[in-house]
């Protein structure tokens, strides 16, 4: 993806010119060797390196728009996850499905069903992410996402008409299948359609839409939480139908990832996709395709991409980074954010106030995610992730301390405040930085498979953590309230130490440079000081 140029590239490679026009004869030739189009590939890469963020936005306005659209698919998983989290604190839902707590005489959702409902969607999504990799590798990001959107429309019916907890469980399980495809494809697609300088904000939009989903849920449940009829939870379920069909229309109109098209040998289609993503008067599509071909050729093997490849050689390290970053989201306080309303009620806050605090938390999360675009773009992924994780760990321990003092209005407010701060700061540091790391780390040819298996690790860790979180907060379980901060603080510290030693800084690196640095086995802490020559084809 580059600006047109008719002079020698920064890498010192002389390009052929005919009557003032650069010769791109080999860029789209399927039989061409790397040497034939290397000069154009270098030019495109140099231009991306030299762009500022604002120049990148001006050059690729539609890439930013389509990344926005694809990121929007995450709102549906977010909406439903937060919806179920709010249902366990919703009076009408509790009155319909609750059991009497022998200690207080009040109705509560039984711990086993609270946990089961929380994990049902994740179990479906776990299956979905394993389907996403092979499906996307075969038919592309667009058609895989369109398939998932149409399936979601059908599965929402089951959730809406569910009249028992077991049926609700199955309905959530089915809805999880398309979620898995959305969450596996979105970060990969967003990172592939934008230039280097926009990879951070494009992938971090995923976290913003996660927050927007929770805002919508918070507003809807706050509006209906006083109703005593089934409408209190059926209307929020029905509102899910407002997302899939409009999104399907937009995704149908979106261009396929040019990187995916290059992997399939469709160079003319890839050039056309690049032209749709950027301004034709500014972007040189043939040079952009040459750059992509160069990187794809470096990774090329005789075999088709497979899950086994993810666990061999340097790809194993890359897979472990993606899996580790995904898994860490559940071990550093994220589950407090997902169950914010329930956490606030168990910390001693009234129901109305708890729902209001949940809404405030979600709104602040969206604002902080947008702030993280600036931080991650200019300061990098590794510093933001590490410092954010460190701050989160300290606050989680402080939450545990607040939960350990005698029960009082002050301790309840302290726990609620710290729970809110943890939930919000998580979206300033570790959470949005995670999406950038996930989008950048994997090899291009293995990207759909890597993001799928990475998200699978997220669900594999999340499912037992949900049972643990529900047990710790539930009055019929551990009844720990704020003392759960000790547990999440300990797991967060383990994640912080691991990231310090193994998480590299990929800010400002092209995918070719990232491939080479992994192949050289450069230690994570040495990436920023390691130079990669523009001529290198390792």
C-alpha positions in Angstrom: 0.0 0.0 0.0 1.8 3.0 -1.1 1.9 6.4 -2.8 2.8 6.6 -6.4 6.5 7.2 -6.9 8.7 7.6 -10.0 12.1 7.8 -8.3 14.6 5.6 -6.6 13.3 4.1 -3.3 14.8 4.8 0.1 16.3 1.3 -0.1 18.5 2.4 -3.0 16.9 0.2 -5.6 16.6 1.8 -9.0 13.2 1.4 -10.6 12.6 1.2 -14.3 10.8 4.1 -15.8 9.2 4.4 -19.3 8.2 7.9 -20.4 7.9 9.1 -16.8 5.9 6.1 -15.7 7.2 3.4 -13.4 7.2 -0.1 -15.0 5.0 -2.5 -12.9 4.9 -5.2 -15.5 5.9 -8.0 -13.1 3.9 -6.9 -10.0 0.8 -8.8 -11.0 2.5 -11.5 -13.1 1.8 -14.9 -11.5 5.1 -16.4 -12.9 7.3 -13.5 -11.7 10.1 -14.2 -9.2 10.7 -12.0 -6.1 13.7 -10.3 -7.9 11.3 -9.1 -10.6 9.1 -7.1 -8.3 11.4 -6.5 -5.3 12.0 -2.9 -6.1 8.3 -2.1 -6.1 7.8 -4.1 -2.9 10.6 -2.1 -1.2 9.1 1.2 -2.4 5.7 0.3 -1.0 7.2 -0.8 2.3 9.3 2.4 2.6 6.3 4.6 1.9 4.3 2.9 4.7 7.1 3.4 7.1 7.4 7.1 6.2 3.7 7.8 6.5 2.3 9.6 9.6 -0.9 8.5 11.1 -2.9 11.4 9.5 -1.3 10.7 6.1 -2.3 7.1 6.4 -5.9 8.0 7.3 -6.1 10.4 4.3 -4.6 7.8 1.9 -6.8 4.9 3.1 -10.1 6.4 4.3 -12.2 3.4 3.1 -9.8 1.0 4.8 -10.5 2.8 8.1 -14.3 2.6 7.3 -14.3 -1.2 6.5 -12.2 -1.9 9.6 -14.9 0.0 11.6 -17.6 -2.2 10.0 -15.8 -5.5 10.6 -15.1 -4.5 14.2 -18.8 -3.8 14.7 -19.4 -7.6 14.5 -17.8 -7.9 18.0 -20.6 -5.8 19.4 -22.9 -8.8 19.2 -20.8 -11.1 21.4 -20.2 -8.2 23.8 -23.9 -7.4 23.9 -24.9 -11.0 24.8 -22.0 -11.6 27.3 -22.9 -8.5 29.2 -26.7 -9.2 28.8 -26.3 -12.6 30.6 -24.1 -11.0 33.2 -26.8 -8.5 33.9 -29.7 -11.0 33.8 -28.3 -12.7 37.0 -28.9 -9.4 38.8 -32.2 -8.6 37.0 -35.2 -8.8 39.4 -37.7 -10.2 36.8 -35.2 -12.9 35.7 -34.4 -13.8 39.3 -38.2 -14.0 40.1 -38.7 -16.4 37.2 -35.7 -18.7 37.5 -34.3 -18.0 41.0 -34.1 -20.3 44.0 -34.3 -19.3 47.7 -31.0 -18.5 49.4 -31.3 -20.3 52.8 -29.1 -17.8 54.5 -31.0 -14.6 53.5 -34.4 -16.0 52.3 -34.1 -14.1 49.1 -34.3 -15.4 45.5 -31.0 -15.8 43.6 -30.0 -17.6 40.5 -28.4 -20.9 41.6 -24.6 -20.8 41.3 -24.5 -23.8 38.9 -26.9 -22.1 36.5 -25.3 -18.7 36.9 -22.0 -20.3 35.8 -23.6 -22.4 33.1 -25.3 -19.4 31.5 -22.1 -17.4 31.6 -20.1 -20.2 29.8 -22.8 -21.4 27.3 -22.0 -18.7 24.7 -18.3 -19.3 25.3 -18.6 -23.0 24.7 -20.3 -22.3 21.4 -17.7 -19.7 20.5 -15.0 -22.2 21.3 -16.4 -24.4 18.6 -16.9 -21.4 16.3 -13.2 -20.3 16.4 -12.1 -23.8 15.4 -14.5 -23.6 12.4 -13.4 -20.0 11.6 -9.8 -20.8 10.6 -10.4 -23.5 7.9 -13.5 -21.8 6.7 -11.9 -18.4 6.3 -8.7 -19.9 4.7 -11.0 -21.5 2.1 -13.7 -18.9 1.3 -12.3 -15.6 2.7 -13.1 -13.2 5.5 -16.2 -11.7 3.8 -18.1 -14.9 3.1 -17.2 -16.5 6.4 -18.5 -13.5 8.2 -21.7 -13.3 6.1 -22.4 -17.0 6.9 -22.0 -16.3 10.6 -24.3 -13.2 10.5 -27.1 -15.2 8.8 -26.8 -18.1 11.3 -27.0 -15.6 14.2 -30.3 -14.2 12.9 -31.7 -17.8 13.2 -30.2 -18.6 16.6 -31.6 -15.4 18.2 -35.1 -16.9 17.8 -34.1 -19.8 20.1 -32.9 -17.4 22.8 -36.0 -15.1 22.5 -38.5 -18.0 22.9 -36.5 -19.9 25.6 -38.8 -20.6 28.6 -36.4 -22.4 30.9 -32.8 -22.2 31.9 -31.8 -25.4 30.0 -33.3 -24.0 26.7 -31.6 -20.6 27.4 -28.3 -22.5 27.8 -28.7 -24.3 24.5 -29.7 -21.0 22.7 -26.6 -19.3 24.0 -24.5 -22.2 22.9 -25.8 -21.9 19.4 -25.4 -18.1 19.3 -21.8 -18.7 20.3 -20.9 -20.4 17.0 -21.1 -17.2 14.9 -19.4 -15.2 17.7 -16.4 -17.5 17.3 -16.2 -16.7 13.6 -16.5 -12.9 14.3 -13.9 -12.8 17.0 -11.4 -14.9 15.0 -11.8 -13.0 11.8 -12.2 -9.4 12.9 -8.7 -8.7 14.3 -7.0 -10.5 11.3 -9.1 -8.6 8.7 -8.6 -5.2 10.3 -4.8 -5.7 10.6 -4.6 -6.7 6.9 -6.5 -4.0 5.2 -4.8 -0.9 6.7 -1.2 0.4 6.4 1.4 0.0 9.3 0.5 3.3 11.0 -3.2 2.4 11.3 -2.8 -1.2 12.6 -3.1 -0.1 16.2 -6.3 2.0 16.0 -7.9 -0.3 13.5 -7.6 -3.4 15.7 -8.3 -1.5 18.9 -11.7 -0.5 17.6 -12.6 -4.1 18.5 -12.3 -3.2 22.2 -14.2 0.0 21.6 -17.2 -2.0 20.2 -16.9 -4.4 23.1 -17.5 -1.4 25.3 -20.3 -0.1 23.1 -22.0 -3.4 23.4 -21.9 -3.2 27.1 -23.2 0.4 27.0 -26.2 -0.6 25.0 -26.9 -3.5 27.4 -26.4 -1.2 30.4 -28.9 1.3 29.0 -31.5 -1.3 28.0 -31.4 -3.3 31.2 -31.3 -0.1 33.3 -34.5 1.0 31.4 -36.3 -2.3 31.9 -34.9 -3.5 35.3 -37.9 -2.2 37.1 -40.4 -4.2 35.1 -41.7 -7.3 36.9 -42.8 -9.2 33.7 -40.8 -11.3 31.2 -40.5 -8.2 29.0 -37.7 -7.1 31.3 -35.4 -9.7 29.8 -37.2 -10.6 26.5 -37.0 -7.1 25.0 -33.2 -6.9 25.5 -32.9 -10.3 23.8 -35.1 -9.2 20.9 -32.9 -6.1 20.3 -30.1 -8.3 19.2 -31.9 -8.6 15.8 -31.0 -4.9 15.0 -27.4 -5.9 14.3 -27.0 -8.9 11.9 -28.9 -7.9 8.8 -27.6 -4.3 8.3 -24.1 -5.6 9.0 -24.5 -8.4 6.5 -25.4 -5.9 3.8 -22.3 -3.8 4.6 -20.0 -6.8 4.7 -21.3 -8.0 1.4 -20.2 -4.6 -0.1 -16.8 -4.7 1.6 -13.6 -5.6 -0.2 -11.9 -8.9 0.6 -8.5 -8.7 2.4 -5.9 -8.1 -0.3 -3.5 -10.2 1.7 -5.9 -13.1 1.6 -6.3 -12.6 -2.2 -2.5 -12.6 -2.7 -2.2 -15.8 -0.7 -4.7 -17.3 -3.2 -2.7 -16.0 -6.1 -5.5 -13.6 -7.2 -3.2 -10.6 -7.8 -5.5 -8.6 -10.1 -8.3 -8.9 -7.5 -5.9 -7.9 -4.7 -4.9 -4.8 -6.6 -8.6 -3.9 -7.1 -9.2 -4.4 -3.4 -6.3 -2.1 -2.5 -7.8 0.6 -4.8 -11.1 0.3 -3.0 -9.4 0.6 0.4 -7.4 3.7 -0.6 -7.6 6.8 -2.8 -6.7 5.8 -6.4 -5.0 9.2 -6.9 -2.7 8.5 -3.9 -2.3 4.7 -3.6 -0.2 2.6 -5.9 -2.0 -0.7 -5.9 0.5 -2.6 -7.9 3.4 -1.7 -5.6 1.2 -2.7 -2.6 0.5 -6.1 -4.2 4.3 -6.5 -4.9 5.0 -5.8 -1.2 2.4 -8.4 -0.1 3.7 -11.0 -2.6 7.2 -10.5 -1.2 6.1 -11.3 2.3 3.8 -14.2 1.2 6.7 -15.7 -0.8 9.0 -15.6 2.3 6.4 -17.7 4.2 5.5 -20.0 1.3 5.6 -23.8 1.7 4.4 -26.6 -0.5 1.8 -27.6 2.1 -1.6 -26.1 2.8 -1.9 -24.1 6.1 -2.8 -26.5 8.9 -3.3 -26.3 12.7 -0.2 -28.5 13.2 2.0 -25.8 11.7 1.1 -23.4 14.5 3.0 -25.6 16.9 6.3 -26.0 14.9 9.4 -23.9 14.8 9.1 -20.1 15.2 5.4 -20.4 14.6 5.0 -22.1 18.0 6.4 -18.9 19.7 4.1 -16.7 17.7 1.1 -18.9 18.5 2.0 -18.9 22.2 2.2 -15.1 22.2 -1.3 -14.8 20.7 -2.7 -17.5 23.0 -1.0 -16.0 26.1 -2.3 -12.5 25.4 -5.8 -13.8 24.8 -5.8 -16.0 27.9 -4.4 -13.2 30.1 -7.5 -11.1 29.4 -9.4 -13.5 31.8 -6.7 -13.4 34.4 -6.2 -9.7 34.9 -9.6 -8.5 36.1 -11.6 -8.7 32.8 -14.3 -10.9 34.5 -15.0 -8.1 37.0 -15.7 -5.9 34.0 -18.0 -8.5 32.4 -19.9 -9.0 35.7 -19.7 -5.4 36.8 -23.4 -5.0 37.8 -23.4 -8.3 39.7 -20.1 -7.4 41.4 -21.6 -4.0 42.5 -24.7 -5.7 44.0 -22.6 -8.2 45.9 -20.4 -5.4 47.1 -23.5 -3.9 48.9 -24.6 -1.4 46.3 -28.4 -1.1 45.6 -29.8 -2.6 42.4 -30.7 0.7 40.7 -27.3 2.2 41.6 -25.5 -1.0 40.5 -27.1 -0.8 37.0 -26.2 2.9 36.8 -22.6 2.2 37.8 -22.5 -0.6 35.2 -23.6 1.9 32.6 -21.0 4.5 33.7 -18.3 1.9 33.7 -19.1 0.9 30.1 -19.2 4.6 28.9 -15.8 5.3 30.6 -14.4 2.1 29.0 -15.3 3.4 25.5 -13.6 6.8 26.2 -10.5 5.1 27.6 -10.2 2.8 24.6 -10.1 5.8 22.3 -7.4 7.3 24.4 -5.5 4.0 24.0 -5.4 4.6 20.2 -3.0 7.5 20.8 -0.9 5.8 23.5 -0.4 2.6 21.5 0.3 4.3 18.2 3.0 6.6 19.7 4.4 4.6 22.6 4.1 1.1 21.3 2.3 -2.1 22.3 4.7 -3.6 24.9 5.1 -0.5 27.2 1.3 0.1 27.3 0.6 -3.6 27.9 3.2 -4.0 30.7 2.5 -0.7 32.5 -1.3 -1.3 32.2 -1.0 -4.8 33.6 1.2 -3.6 36.5 -1.3 -0.9 37.4 -4.2 -3.4 37.2 -2.4 -5.9 39.4 -1.8 -3.3 42.1 -5.5 -2.1 42.0 -6.7 -5.7 42.2 -4.7 -6.3 45.4 -6.1 -3.0 46.7 -9.6 -4.3 45.9 -8.9 -7.4 48.0 -7.8 -5.2 50.9 -11.0 -3.1 50.7 -13.0 -6.3 50.7 -11.2 -7.6 53.8 -12.2 -4.8 56.2 -15.4 -4.9 58.3 -18.6 -4.5 56.3 -19.7 -0.9 56.2 -21.0 1.7 53.7 -17.5 3.0 53.3 -16.0 -0.5 52.5 -18.9 -1.1 50.0 -18.2 2.2 48.2 -14.5 1.5 48.2 -15.0 -1.9 46.6 -17.4 -0.5 44.1 -15.0 2.3 43.2 -12.0 0.0 42.9 -14.1 -2.4 40.8 -15.0 0.4 38.5 -11.4 1.7 38.2 -10.1 -1.8 37.5 -12.7 -2.3 34.8 -12.0 1.0 33.2 -8.2 1.0 33.3 -8.2 -2.5 31.8 -9.5 -0.9 28.6 -6.8 1.7 28.6 -3.8 -0.6 28.7 -3.9 -4.4 28.4 -7.2 -4.9 26.6 -6.8 -2.7 23.5 -3.0 -3.4 23.3 -3.9 -7.1 23.2 -5.9 -6.7 20.0 -3.0 -5.0 18.2 -0.6 -7.8 19.3 -3.0 -10.5 18.2 -3.5 -8.9 14.8 0.3 -8.4 14.2 2.0 -11.5 15.6 1.0 -14.4 13.4 2.5 -15.3 10.0 0.3 -14.0 7.1 -0.4 -17.5 5.7 -1.4 -18.8 9.1 -3.3 -15.8 10.4 -6.9 -17.1 10.3 -5.8 -20.3 12.0 -3.7 -18.4 14.6 -6.3 -15.9 15.6 -8.8 -18.8 15.8 -6.6 -21.0 18.1 -5.7 -17.9 20.1 -9.3 -17.1 20.8 -9.9 -20.8 21.6 -7.3 -20.4 24.4 -9.3 -17.4 25.6 -12.4 -19.5 26.0 -10.6 -22.5 27.4 -9.3 -20.2 30.2 -12.4 -18.2 30.5 -14.8 -21.1 31.1 -13.3 -22.3 34.3 -12.6 -18.7 35.4 -16.3 -17.9 35.0 -17.2 -20.8 37.3 -14.5 -19.5 39.7 -15.7 -15.9 39.5 -19.3 -16.8 39.9 -18.5 -19.0 42.9 -16.4 -16.3 44.5 -19.1 -13.6 44.2 -22.3 -15.7 44.7 -23.8 -15.6 48.2 -24.5 -19.3 48.0 -20.8 -19.9 47.0 -17.7 -18.2 48.3 -19.3 -14.8 49.0 -15.9 -13.1 48.7 -17.1 -9.9 47.1 -14.0 -7.6 46.9 -11.7 -10.2 48.3 -11.7 -11.8 44.8 -9.1 -9.1 44.0 -6.4 -11.2 45.7 -7.1 -14.1 43.3 -7.1 -11.9 40.2 -4.1 -9.9 41.5 -2.0 -13.1 41.8 -2.9 -14.4 38.3 -2.4 -10.9 36.9 1.1 -10.8 38.4 2.0 -14.1 36.7 0.8 -12.7 33.3 2.8 -9.5 33.8 6.1 -11.4 34.5 5.5 -13.7 31.5 4.8 -10.8 29.2 7.9 -8.9 30.4 10.2 -11.8 29.2 8.3 -13.0 26.0 6.3 -10.1 24.5 8.2 -8.2 21.7 7.5 -4.7 20.5 6.1 -4.8 16.9 5.3 -1.1 16.6 6.2 0.3 13.1 7.3 -3.1 11.8 6.1 -4.4 8.4 4.9 -8.0 8.3 8.1 -8.9 6.4 10.3 -7.4 9.2 8.2 -9.2 11.8 8.7 -12.5 10.0 12.4 -12.0 9.8 12.8 -11.0 13.5 10.9 -14.2 14.6 13.1 -16.3 12.3 16.2 -14.8 13.7 14.9 -15.7 17.2 15.6 -12.1 18.5 14.8 -11.9 22.3 11.6 -10.0 23.0 13.4 -7.2 24.8 15.9 -6.6 21.9 13.3 -6.1 19.1 13.3 -2.3 19.4 17.1 -2.1 18.9 17.4 -4.6 16.1 17.6 -3.3 12.5 16.2 -5.3 9.6 17.7 -4.3 6.2 15.1 -3.3 3.6 16.8 -5.7 1.1 16.6 -8.7 3.5 14.6 -11.7 2.3 15.3 -14.3 5.0 
